[in-house]
Amino acid sequence: MCENPPVVEAAADALGAACPPLVCTDGVPTAAVLELLDRLVASGCDLWVRADFDAAGQTIVETVRRKANGSGGDRRSRFAQESGDHAGTG
């Protein structure tokens, strides 16, 4: 899961048909996105989260972390943020 459409575009360009499914929130996750993530985690999907290293990115990661943990996804979830070197560039 990522917050920026260019990340999805880059993954698709780099990996082509081998690209795993990605969910892009295009910013703060909506209720529909959180419901989708909840259902994915509950069904056994691994959830990896990538967000910018700014206040909004931290909020996104924390929101998704709480949602995933509430779905029993704590052990299958990975959370990362872009380093400050890239904050605000995408």
MODA-V530184 format. One record per residue. N is the residue number from 0. RES is the residue in one letter. SS is DSSP state (H for helix, E for strand, L for the rest). PHI is phi in whole degrees, -180 to 180 (999 if undefined). BURIAL is + if it has 16 or more other ideal C-beta (glycine too) atoms within 10 Angstrom, else -. Layout:
n: <N,N>
res: <RES,RES>
ss: <SS,SS>
phi: <PHI,PHI>
burial: <BURIAL,BURIAL>
This chain:
n: <0,1,2,3,4,5,6,7,8,9,10,11,12,13,14,15,16,17,18,19,20,21,22,23,24,25,26,27,28,29,30,31,32,33,34,35,36,37,38,39,40,41,42,43,44,45,46,47,48,49,50,51,52,53,54,55,56,57,58,59,60,61,62,63,64,65,66,67,68,69,70,71,72,73,74,75,76,77,78,79,80,81,82,83,84,85,86,87,88,89>
res: <M,C,E,N,P,P,V,V,E,A,A,A,D,A,L,G,A,A,C,P,P,L,V,C,T,D,G,V,P,T,A,A,V,L,E,L,L,D,R,L,V,A,S,G,C,D,L,W,V,R,A,D,F,D,A,A,G,Q,T,I,V,E,T,V,R,R,K,A,N,G,S,G,G,D,R,R,S,R,F,A,Q,E,S,G,D,H,A,G,T,G>
ss: <L,E,L,L,H,H,H,H,H,H,H,H,H,H,H,H,H,H,L,L,L,L,L,E,L,L,L,L,L,L,H,H,H,H,H,H,H,H,H,H,H,H,L,L,L,L,E,E,E,E,E,L,L,L,H,H,H,H,H,H,H,H,H,H,H,H,H,H,H,H,L,L,L,H,H,H,E,E,E,E,E,L,L,L,L,L,L,L,L,L>
phi: <999,-138,-101,-115,-55,-61,-67,-65,-61,-64,-64,-64,-64,-76,-107,57,-66,-81,-67,-70,-60,-129,-109,-114,-86,52,114,-65,-62,-80,-60,-65,-65,-63,-66,-60,-62,-59,-69,-64,-65,-62,-86,104,-70,-76,-119,-116,-120,-131,-145,-63,-93,-141,-59,-64,-63,-63,-64,-62,-61,-66,-62,-70,-60,-62,-65,-65,-65,-68,-98,80,-98,-56,-74,-98,-101,-129,-127,-145,-132,-61,-66,-57,-62,-111,-60,81,-99,-131>
burial: <+,+,+,+,-,-,+,-,-,-,+,-,-,-,-,-,-,-,-,-,-,-,+,+,+,-,-,-,+,-,-,-,+,+,-,-,+,+,-,+,+,-,-,-,-,-,+,-,+,+,+,+,+,-,-,-,+,-,-,+,+,-,+,+,+,-,+,+,-,-,+,-,+,-,-,-,+,-,+,-,+,+,-,-,-,-,-,-,-,->
